[in-house]
Amino acid sequence: MNWIDGMVKPKAPPSGASVRSVNYSSSPLLASKTPPWRSKFLVAMVGLGFCALLGRAVYVQIVGAPFFLKQGEIRYARTLELPASRGRIIDRNGLILAASVPAPSLWAIPKDFDADKFKRRELARLLAMTPKELDVRLDDNPNFVWLRRQVEDPVAKDVLALNLKGVHQVREYKRKYPEGEAAAHVVGFTNIEDHGQEGIELAFQKDLSGRDGTRRVIKDRLGRVVEDIGDSVAPVDGRDIELAIDSKVQFFAYQRVRDAVAEHKAKAGSVVVLDAQSGEVLALANYPSFTPADRRNLSGAQLRNRALTDTFEPGSTMKPFIAAWAMESGRVTPNTVIQTAPGFINITGSTIRDAHPHGALTVAEVIQKSSNVGTVKMAMQMQPREMWELFTQVGFGQKPQIAFPGAVTGRLRPYKTWRPIEQATMSYGYGLSTSLFQLARAYAVFAHDGELLPASMVKNAEPAAGIRVISPKTAQAIREMLHMVTAEGGTAPKAQAMGYSVGGKTGTAYKQEGKGYAEKKYRAWFVGMAPIQNPRIVVAVMVDEPSAGKYFGGDVAAPVFSEVVQQTLRTLGVPPDLEVRPQIVAHTIPAEEESF
């Protein structure tokens, strides 16, 4: 080997070997010409892609920024409602009829729910469900489902004590009704969302509900609040509603009508108590009733506010209005004698009878004996328009203007369509219809010296102004006649009250079914006032379909009136105007004399 400066000198190629060289320019593959449009196309595509990316970035960052921000916020931010406390419903003395109390509600995230067989069964038991019902509920929605709303505190504590993954609790408000069945048709009730459905709860929904507040928060995946964001809006609680109802009077009226329905094996009953000096409703009770806080398996019969929604032909209770207008128009006086013999009268071919012939009767005695013939003779002296205007003025055929749902108009046909026989029958209460509430308000005209006061379910801050219908002298004369009805020789001695003078009118009528009247189905009622010289209250009682043998108003409804009057006047602190209890005399008008 030859060394040059420490390096090895490469060997020379062996003799005879040749060196091969490559000519790249002569390669057919590398020498082919590339079309110029390809490179331009590639450059254009790269540029187009860049423009697309740039446009998308502009859209996301500028044009569509609000949308994407909102979508992102939805995934972590929540607006929580801060429920307002519903206003209370209280009676005229401040006693609570309805109020909201905090109540826990249980909910779950089914996709996170995890429980063994034993805990599932225990959860179903606490929620008053079967295990199958619980499974169905959890399968309803993977993200959210109510397990049970507005449960009792012990139930909520027991459920949370199971430490079940995916089960949570939230605080809501639950409505409580301390008076229960007694005031159910007055206060009504709310649904699970706390919205009024009936009664005062519905009529004053806007005032009672208030305004919910809001709270903006960030929640984690498990629904836990991590942070507050933004400003919170505080809830505004609902306004309290003060009713004219006296809860003590309401409760006693309900008890008495409930007992009367049971005693006479009746279908239903109602009582209305009005303050004769202000027009305020002190009680409005119906039976059957219901418990507002527990409305399972309710029937329409229980929900019906019969005092306002049921109409009937008022029968003999219309006779005092005819006598009042006959006196007001100067046609008669209380002592004017009317010949009712021979006990019937013929009007255009139709015969109207008294149940028992009376002969000559004064106008006062016509009302006391409830004579159809005497009433018709007074009515036929009037023009139909006079009777129609009188009935309209006292509220018949007019929807009561009270802040309460369900009040009906009743039926009073235009006077131009009346035939003579219809004018005659309307004078003693057939051919028109009214509700018990309308009837009670109409009798308040006699109690308030001839003025009709607006009825009110809400306590009045100031006395309401009335509308003059008849003179005070006429009203006082009618009160004396009504007092005779409850005295010896009248049709309702059982209406007498211990310590208080009373007056009123009975009514008994066959029930209408279709275009005719049902056999052996009656409505019995009594409407009156007390004390008779200076009335403080008007009380109307109706018992529907009594079937225990007695069905006349004087036997069925008058005793309820008597008991309600005594209790109400004592509750209101009205001093007795009689020194001793009136004695119910042995001689009374036979039941059949009470006209139909």
ABEGO torsion letter per residue (X at the ends): XBBBGGBBBBBBBBBGBBBBBBBAAABAAAABBBBAAAAAAAAAAAAAAAAAAAAAAAAAAAAAAAAAAAAAAAAABBBBBBBBBBBBBBBAAGBBABBBBBBBBBBBBAAABBBBAAAAAAAAAAAGBBAAAAAAAAAABAABBBABBGBBAAAAAAAAAAGBBGBBBBBBBBBBBAAEAAAAAAAEBBBAAGBBABEAAAAAAAAAAEBBBBBBBBBBAAGBBABBBEBBBBBBBBBBBBBABBAAAAAAAAAAAAAAAAAAGBABBBBBBBBAAAGBBABBBBOBBBBAABABGBBAAAABBAAAABBBBAEAAAAAAAAAAAAAAGABBAABBBBAOAGBBBBGGBBBBBABBAEBBBAAAAAAAGBAAAAAAAAAABBAAAAAAAAAAAGBGBBBBBBBBGBBAEBBBBAAABBAAAAAAAAAGBGBBBBAAAAAAAAAAAAAGGBBBBBBABBBABBBBBBBABBAAAAAAAAAAAAAAABBGBABAAABBBGBBBBBBBBBBBBBBEABBBBGBBBBBBBBBOBAABBABBBBBBBBGBAAGBABAAAAAAAAAAAAAAAAAAAAGBBBABABBBBBBABBBBAAABBX
